[in-house]
């Protein structure tokens, strides 16, 4: 899940963490559970620019290589292909009590868990 960038010092360099991952590692199915989380940096590996040329030719330039494709309609001009570069932070969180009960009653338990964990870690989730 995307988060508002956080700063982390790694090997003498500042890195920005923008990807928040959360996994359940234990749940007693009664009153407590544990999550593993990590925050990763994200790097742009390629930038592809789509150029629309009438009548229906799409020219794509990816890493300096140009290709042409016949298309009916193009809805996106630029694609950024990213990869997770480095894990910056990781750890565990435990949930119990009323929070555990609320989690079990949530309409979307995955989103609820991410929102709960982000709150515990002072992270801001970003919706796209």
C-alpha positions in Angstrom: 0.0 0.0 0.0 1.3 3.5 -0.9 2.2 5.8 2.0 3.2 9.4 2.2 7.1 9.3 2.0 9.0 8.8 5.1 12.8 9.4 5.5 15.2 6.6 6.5 18.9 6.7 6.7 20.5 3.7 4.9 24.2 3.1 4.4 25.1 6.8 4.7 22.3 7.9 2.4 18.8 9.2 2.9 16.1 6.9 1.4 12.4 7.6 1.1 10.0 4.8 2.0 6.8 4.9 0.0 5.5 1.3 0.0 4.0 -0.2 3.2 3.5 -4.0 3.3 1.6 -5.8 6.1 1.2 -9.6 6.7 -0.5 -11.5 9.4 1.9 -13.9 11.1 -0.2 -15.2 13.9 -3.9 -15.1 14.9 -5.3 -17.2 17.8 -8.8 -16.6 16.3 -10.0 -15.5 19.7 -8.6 -12.2 21.0 -5.1 -11.4 19.6 -3.0 -11.5 16.4 0.4 -10.4 15.2 1.5 -8.7 12.0 4.8 -8.3 10.3 5.3 -5.0 8.4 8.0 -3.5 6.2 8.5 -0.2 4.5 10.3 -0.1 1.2 11.7 2.5 -1.1 10.5 2.5 -4.7 12.7 3.3 -7.7 11.7 4.2 -11.2 13.3 1.7 -13.5 11.8 2.8 -16.8 9.8 5.7 -18.2 7.7 5.0 -21.3 6.2 7.8 -23.3 3.3 7.0 -25.6 2.9 9.4 -28.5 -0.4 9.3 -30.4 0.0 9.9 -34.1 -3.2 10.0 -36.3 -4.9 8.0 -37.4 -4.2 5.1 -35.1 -0.5 4.6 -34.6 0.9 4.4 -31.1 4.7 5.2 -30.8 6.2 4.0 -27.6 9.7 5.0 -26.5 11.1 2.8 -23.7 14.7 3.1 -22.7 15.4 4.8 -26.0 13.9 2.1 -28.2 11.0 3.2 -30.4 8.2 0.9 -31.4 5.0 1.5 -33.4 1.7 -0.3 -32.8 -1.7 0.2 -34.4 -4.3 1.0 -31.8 -8.0 2.1 -31.7 -7.7 4.4 -28.7 -5.0 5.3 -26.2 -6.1 6.3 -22.7 -2.7 6.8 -21.0 0.2 9.0 -22.1 3.0 8.1 -19.7 3.7 4.8 -17.8 6.2 4.6 -15.0 7.4 1.1 -14.3 8.7 0.8 -10.7 10.3 -1.8 -8.6 10.8 -2.0 -4.9 14.4 -1.1 -4.4 15.2 -1.7 -0.7 13.6 -2.6 2.6 14.1 0.4 4.9 12.2 -0.5 8.0 10.5 -3.7 9.3 9.0 -5.0 12.6 6.0 -6.6 14.3 2.8 -5.2 15.7 0.3 -7.0 18.0 -3.4 -6.4 18.1 -5.7 -7.3 20.9 -8.7 -6.2 23.0 -11.2 -3.8 21.4 -9.0 -3.3 18.4 -9.0 -7.0 17.6 -12.8 -7.1 18.0 -13.3 -4.0 15.7 -11.0 -5.6 13.1 -13.1 -8.7 13.1 -16.3 -6.7 12.5 -14.9 -4.5 9.8 -16.4 -4.6 6.3 -13.0 -4.6 4.7 -10.7 -6.3 7.2 -7.6 -5.8 5.0 -8.1 -2.1 4.7 -9.0 -1.8 8.4 -5.7 -3.6 9.3 -3.6 -1.3 7.1 -5.3 1.8 8.6 -4.8 0.5 12.1 -1.2 -0.4 11.6 -0.5 3.0 9.8 -2.0 4.7 12.8 0.2 2.8 15.2 3.3 3.7 13.1 2.3 7.3 12.4 2.1 6.7 8.6 -0.2 8.3 6.2 -1.8 6.0 3.6 -2.1 7.3 0.1 -5.1 6.3 -2.1 -4.6 6.5 -5.8 
